[in-house]
């Protein structure tokens, strides 16, 4: 007869989702004797520390199991971490930690990489406000929460260096990470298709939400300039009050209205000639003078708005604004007011793989060959670039 005490619902969920060899390790240690262990938890690439989701989960598991874990965070949330440098050390009974590794690493690696991306994006365009639009690209609610948290961490780190960072995001459920009561956003392309015209969609939105600022997608019919100006003329008060914006989301298969390769170069010659007078990779050239939402497209939209007497109408840019594109936009001094992006989500998921290695058993340092750099070395391990106070 099985004398093993029943597991809690939390334990059952953990057992079902962790790697089997961790479950078996737990059973073996339960049979042969407890051991106090210390794990070093790290990533193999530079990141911004974003451990809160992992730490909250570990604290919840410890409560459920009636135990305690010792957690020494070496790099506090929002600080830079070098490749291979432990973000934290985790200490506790081996029987209580052995089966948790799979799950807590899932909650650490992706936010750290995404936070690093968001941090870099904000620093590349420090005078631009960002809006997190990652939800549609996330694999479910847990990832959605993870990515919003990461963007908020990267944003906060960049704000300390003078950037405007992220003002919020596009969903209500994760808006709290940005200190906002709800998500931001006005209309998708679907509403314009329903309305039959960009102008009518703007009218519908304003009639339904008269107190909201109006941001209008202007690329649906390929008439970004024409339709953008039509909406401005329809709502001159909103335009004059700075309560209106046009959002450029031009498809990568076509140029913004009125542009072609030659005219795109001409636009940048007028506003940022230095951006196109040195060697550029194919990707950088596309961001500058290519199809889609290029620097030339943004400058051309700004020209049209100013020439028509709408200098206070803002420009929101979206479509692939990752770190590289933000850098090119900064070099072209593109007149962007807001960037809507989810491109802080890691491109290469293998870069998000966090690792945990035990570095001490009952206080005795021991780690596999090749990972000696994780050892505490008699307490001399630096905490975020500084030795701990004695």
C-alpha positions in Angstrom: 0.0 0.0 0.0 1.3 3.5 -0.9 2.2 5.4 2.2 3.3 8.6 0.4 1.3 11.5 1.7 -1.0 13.2 -0.9 0.4 16.2 -2.6 -1.3 19.6 -2.5 -2.9 20.9 -5.7 0.1 23.2 -6.1 2.5 20.3 -5.8 0.5 18.2 -8.3 0.7 21.0 -10.8 4.4 21.4 -10.3 5.0 17.7 -10.6 3.1 17.6 -13.9 5.0 20.5 -15.5 8.5 20.0 -14.3 11.1 17.8 -15.9 10.8 14.2 -14.7 14.4 13.9 -13.6 13.8 16.7 -11.1 10.8 14.8 -9.6 13.0 11.7 -9.4 15.8 13.6 -7.8 13.3 14.9 -5.1 12.2 11.3 -4.4 15.8 10.1 -4.1 16.8 12.8 -1.7 13.6 12.1 0.4 14.8 8.5 0.7 18.5 9.1 1.4 18.5 12.2 3.5 17.9 15.9 3.3 20.6 18.4 2.2 20.7 22.1 2.2 21.6 23.4 -1.2 22.4 26.7 -2.8 21.7 27.4 -6.5 23.3 30.1 -8.6 20.7 31.4 -11.2 22.0 33.1 -14.3 21.7 33.8 -18.0 24.3 33.3 -20.7 23.9 36.8 -22.2 23.8 40.4 -20.9 20.3 41.3 -19.6 18.4 43.7 -17.3 17.4 42.0 -14.1 13.7 41.2 -13.9 13.2 38.6 -11.2 10.0 39.7 -9.6 7.7 37.1 -11.2 10.1 34.3 -10.3 10.5 35.6 -6.7 6.8 36.0 -6.2 6.2 32.4 -7.4 8.9 31.0 -5.2 7.5 32.8 -2.2 4.1 31.3 -2.9 5.5 27.8 -3.2 7.4 28.2 0.1 4.2 29.2 1.8 2.3 26.2 0.4 5.0 23.8 1.5 5.4 25.3 4.9 9.1 26.0 4.3 11.4 29.0 3.7 13.9 29.8 0.9 16.9 32.0 1.3 17.1 34.4 -1.6 20.0 36.7 -2.2 19.4 38.9 -5.1 22.8 40.0 -6.5 21.3 42.3 -9.2 18.2 44.2 -8.1 15.3 44.7 -10.5 16.2 47.1 -13.3 20.0 46.8 -13.1 22.3 45.5 -15.8 23.7 41.9 -15.5 26.7 40.6 -17.4 26.6 37.2 -19.2 27.0 34.4 -16.8 26.8 36.6 -13.7 24.4 35.1 -11.1 21.3 37.2 -10.8 20.5 35.6 -7.5 21.5 32.8 -5.1 18.6 30.5 -3.9 19.1 28.4 -0.8 16.8 25.8 0.8 16.1 22.1 1.5 16.9 20.1 -1.6 13.6 18.2 -1.3 11.8 21.5 -1.5 13.8 23.0 -4.4 14.7 20.1 -6.6 11.4 20.0 -8.6 11.1 23.8 -8.9 13.9 24.6 -11.3 12.1 24.1 -14.6 9.3 26.4 -13.6 11.1 29.3 -11.9 13.6 29.5 -14.8 10.6 29.9 -17.2 9.6 33.0 -15.2 13.1 34.6 -15.2 14.8 34.3 -18.6 12.2 35.8 -21.0 11.5 38.9 -18.8 15.2 39.6 -18.4 15.9 39.6 -22.1 12.7 41.5 -23.0 13.5 44.1 -20.3 17.0 44.6 -21.8 15.4 45.1 -25.2 12.9 47.6 -23.9 15.6 49.5 -22.0 17.7 49.7 -25.2 14.8 50.9 -27.3 13.9 53.6 -24.9 17.5 54.9 -24.7 17.8 54.9 -28.5 14.8 57.3 -28.7 14.9 59.1 -25.3 12.5 61.9 -26.4 9.8 59.5 -27.7 7.0 58.0 -25.6 6.5 54.2 -26.0 3.4 52.2 -25.9 3.6 48.4 -25.3 1.6 46.6 -28.0 2.9 43.1 -27.3 -0.2 41.2 -26.3 -1.2 39.9 -29.8 2.2 38.3 -30.2 2.2 36.5 -26.8 1.6 32.8 -26.3 -1.2 33.1 -23.8 -1.9 35.1 -20.6 1.2 34.2 -18.7 3.5 35.4 -21.4 1.4 38.5 -21.8 1.9 39.3 -18.2 5.6 38.5 -18.4 6.2 40.8 -21.4 4.3 43.7 -19.9 6.2 43.4 -16.7 9.5 43.2 -18.6 8.7 46.4 -20.6 7.9 48.2 -17.4 11.2 47.2 -15.9 13.2 48.2 -19.0 11.3 51.5 -19.2 11.9 52.3 -15.5 15.7 51.7 -16.0 15.8 53.9 -19.1 13.8 56.7 -17.3 16.5 56.8 -14.7 18.8 57.8 -17.5 16.5 60.6 -18.8 14.4 58.7 -21.3 10.6 59.1 -21.5 10.1 55.3 -21.7 6.8 53.5 -21.8 3.7 55.4 -20.8 1.5 52.3 -20.8 0.3 49.4 -22.8 -2.6 48.2 -24.9 -4.4 45.9 -22.5 -6.3 46.5 -19.2 -5.2 43.4 -17.4 -1.5 44.3 -17.6 -1.8 48.1 -17.3 -0.9 48.0 -13.6 2.7 47.2 -14.5 2.9 50.8 -15.9 1.0 52.4 -13.0 -2.0 52.9 -15.3 -5.7 52.1 -14.5 -6.3 50.8 -18.0 -4.8 50.1 -21.4 -4.4 52.7 -24.2 -5.6 52.6 -27.8 -8.2 53.9 -30.2 -8.8 51.8 -33.4 -7.6 48.8 -35.4 -7.7 48.5 -39.1 -10.8 46.4 -38.7 -12.8 49.5 -37.6 -11.8 51.4 -40.7 -12.8 48.5 -42.9 -16.2 48.5 -41.1 -16.7 52.2 -41.5 -15.7 52.2 -45.1 -13.4 55.2 -44.8 -10.7 56.5 -42.5 -12.7 59.7 -41.9 -15.9 57.9 -41.0 -14.0 55.6 -38.6 -12.6 58.7 -36.9 -16.1 60.2 -36.6 -17.5 57.0 -35.2 -14.8 56.8 -32.6 -15.2 60.4 -31.6 -19.0 60.1 -31.3 -18.6 57.1 -29.0 -15.6 58.4 -27.0 -15.9 62.2 -27.2 -13.6 62.8 -24.2 -10.8 60.6 -25.5 -7.8 61.8 -27.5 -8.1 60.7 -31.2 -5.4 58.6 -32.8 -6.3 57.6 -36.4 -4.7 54.8 -38.4 -4.2 56.3 -41.9 -2.7 53.5 -44.0 -5.7 51.4 -44.7 -6.5 52.8 -48.1 -2.9 53.7 -48.9 -3.7 57.4 -48.6 -1.8 58.3 -45.4 -1.3 61.9 -46.2 -4.7 62.5 -47.8 -6.7 60.7 -45.2 -4.7 62.1 -42.3 -5.2 65.6 -43.4 -8.9 65.0 -44.0 -9.4 63.9 -40.4 -7.5 66.9 -39.2 -9.7 69.2 -41.2 -12.8 67.4 -39.8 -11.6 67.9 -36.2 -9.7 71.2 -36.2 -10.2 71.8 -32.5 -8.8 68.5 -31.5 -5.9 69.1 -33.9 -5.2 72.5 -32.5 -5.4 71.3 -28.9 -2.8 68.6 -29.5 -5.5 65.9 -28.9 -5.1 64.2 -32.2 -2.5 61.9 -33.7 -2.0 60.0 -36.9 -0.7 56.5 -36.6 1.6 55.2 -39.4 1.5 51.4 -39.9 2.2 51.2 -43.6 2.6 47.7 -44.9 6.1 46.6 -45.7 5.2 45.8 -49.3 4.5 49.5 -50.3 5.7 53.0 -49.8 3.8 55.7 -48.0 1.5 57.7 -50.2 3.6 59.9 -52.6 6.9 58.2 -51.9 9.2 56.0 -54.0 12.9 55.3 -53.6 14.0 58.6 -55.2 11.5 60.7 -53.3 12.4 59.0 -50.0 16.0 59.9 -50.4 15.0 63.5 -51.3 12.9 63.7 -48.0 15.9 62.7 -45.9 18.2 65.0 -47.9 15.9 67.8 -46.7 15.9 66.8 -43.1 18.7 64.4 -42.1 21.2 64.1 -44.9 23.9 62.7 -42.6 21.8 59.6 -42.0 22.1 58.4 -45.6 25.7 59.5 -46.4 27.5 56.6 -44.9 27.5 52.9 -45.4 24.3 51.2 -44.4 23.3 47.6 -44.2 20.3 46.5 -46.3 18.1 46.5 -43.2 19.2 50.0 -42.2 18.5 51.3 -45.7 15.0 49.8 -45.5 14.3 51.5 -42.2 15.6 54.8 -43.7 14.2 55.0 -47.2 12.4 51.7 -47.9 8.9 50.6 -47.9 6.7 50.5 -44.8 7.2 52.9 -41.9 10.5 54.3 -42.8 12.2 57.4 -41.5 11.4 59.1 -44.8 7.8 58.2 -44.4 7.6 59.8 -41.0 9.4 62.9 -42.1 7.0 63.2 -45.1 4.0 62.9 -42.8 5.4 65.6 -40.6 6.0 67.9 -43.6 2.4 67.4 -44.8 0.9 68.1 -41.4 3.0 71.2 -40.8 2.4 72.6 -44.3 -1.4 72.1 -43.9 -1.3 74.1 -40.6 -1.5 71.2 -38.1 1.8 71.4 -36.2 0.3 70.0 -33.0 -1.0 66.8 -34.5 1.3 64.0 -33.3 2.8 61.1 -35.2 2.5 57.6 -33.8 4.7 55.1 -35.5 4.4 51.3 -35.4 5.5 48.2 -37.3 8.7 46.4 -36.3 10.2 49.0 -34.0 12.9 46.9 -32.3 16.2 48.1 -31.0 17.8 48.3 -34.5 15.0 50.3 -36.0 14.8 52.6 -33.1 18.6 53.3 -33.5 18.2 54.1 -37.2 15.2 56.4 -36.4 17.3 58.3 -33.9 20.1 58.8 -36.4 17.6 60.1 -38.9 16.1 62.4 -36.2 12.7 61.1 -37.3 9.9 63.3 -35.8 8.1 60.5 -33.8 6.0 61.4 -30.8 4.9 57.9 -29.8 6.1 54.4 -30.8 3.7 51.5 -30.5 5.6 48.3 -30.4 5.8 44.8 -29.1 9.3 44.2 -30.6 10.9 44.0 -27.2 9.7 40.4 -27.2 12.9 38.4 -27.8 13.7 37.5 -31.4 15.7 34.4 -30.5 14.0 32.5 -27.8 17.1 30.4 -27.1 18.7 33.6 -25.7 16.0 33.6 -22.9 17.1 30.2 -21.5 18.0 30.8 -17.8 20.1 28.3 -16.0 20.4 27.2 -12.3 23.4 25.2 -10.9 23.8 24.0 -7.4 27.0 25.6 -6.1 27.0 24.3 -2.5 25.7 21.2 -0.6 25.3 21.6 3.1 27.6 24.7 2.9 30.4 22.9 1.0 31.2 24.6 -2.4 30.8 22.1 -5.2 29.8 22.7 -8.9 30.4 20.9 -12.2 33.6 21.5 -14.0 33.4 24.6 -16.2 31.0 26.4 -13.9 33.4 27.4 -11.2 32.8 31.1 -12.0 29.4 30.7 -10.2 31.0 30.0 -6.8 30.6 32.6 -4.1 34.4 32.4 -3.4 34.1 32.9 0.3 31.6 35.7 0.1 33.6 37.8 -2.4 31.0 37.6 -5.2 30.1 41.2 -6.1 26.5 42.4 -5.9 25.7 44.5 -9.0 29.3 45.5 -9.5 30.1 46.1 -5.8 31.4 43.8 -3.1 28.7 43.2 -0.4 29.1 45.2 2.8 30.9 43.3 5.5 
